[in-house]
């Protein structure tokens, strides 16, 4: 709720400035409040998407396990790719 306090304080301080500055800062304050959006925690939780909900496997199923023959094969393939790319790079 600190954001709400910030905007309330800024609005109160505007009353102590000259008219020109008040008008200019009032517009900026309005834009800042719009950009921030709702600061209601329930609104945030209601629209929050957990990492599990965000993740969609590219090829379906679970990712490969951290160990085993399949993992070793993937590591060898990655190393081979890196070595091949490095061999093609010019020496500077």
N, C-alpha and C positions, 0 to 999 in steps of 0.2 A: 504494500500500500504506500510505499515511499514515493512512488511516481505521483499518486494522487496528492500527497502532501506537497510535493514539488510544484505541481500546477496550481494548487490552492495558494501557496505562498507567492508564486509569481504573479498570480491574479491580484492578490492583495497589494503587492509592491507597485503594481501598475498605477494604483490610485494615487501614489505619491510622486508621480512623474509629471512632466509637462504634457500638454495635450497632444502635441505632435509625436513625441516619443511614445506616449501611451497608445495612440492609434497604430503606429508602426509595430510596436511590440505585441499588441493585441492580435494583430493579424498573424504574426509569427507564432504566438502561443496557440492560436487556434489550429494552425497547420501542424504544429508539434503534437497537439492532443489527437488530431485526426490520424497522424502517422503512428502514434503509439497504439491507438485502438483501445479496446476494452482492457482494463486492468483488473477486472473481476476474476479472481482465481477459478471460480466455477466455469466461467466462459473458456478460460485457458484449458482446464482439464477436459472439458467437454469436446474441444476440437483437437486435443493432443493425439498424436498417432505414435504408438509405441514402436520401438525398433523391429519387433517381431511382425507388426502389421505392415511396416514399410518394406520389409525384405520380400522380394519375389524371386525365387530361384530362376535363373535364365533358362535352364534346360530341364526344370522340374526336379523334384526330389531334393534330398539333402546334399550338402557339399561333401566331398570326399573326406574320409577320416584323416586324423592327424598322423597316423602311422600305417604300416603295412606295405605290401608290395605295390599297391596302386599309388601310394604317396611317393615311394622311391622312384617309380617310373616317371611321375610328374616332375620330380626334382631333377632327374637326369635330363628330361626333355627341356626344362627351363635352362639348365646349365648349357646344354648343347646350343640352344637358341642364342644365349648371351655370347658364347664363344664365337659362333658363326657371325653375329653382328659385329663383334669386335674385330674379327679378321678383315671385314670389309671396310672398316673405318680407316681413313688415311692417317698416317703418322705425321704429327705436327712437330 
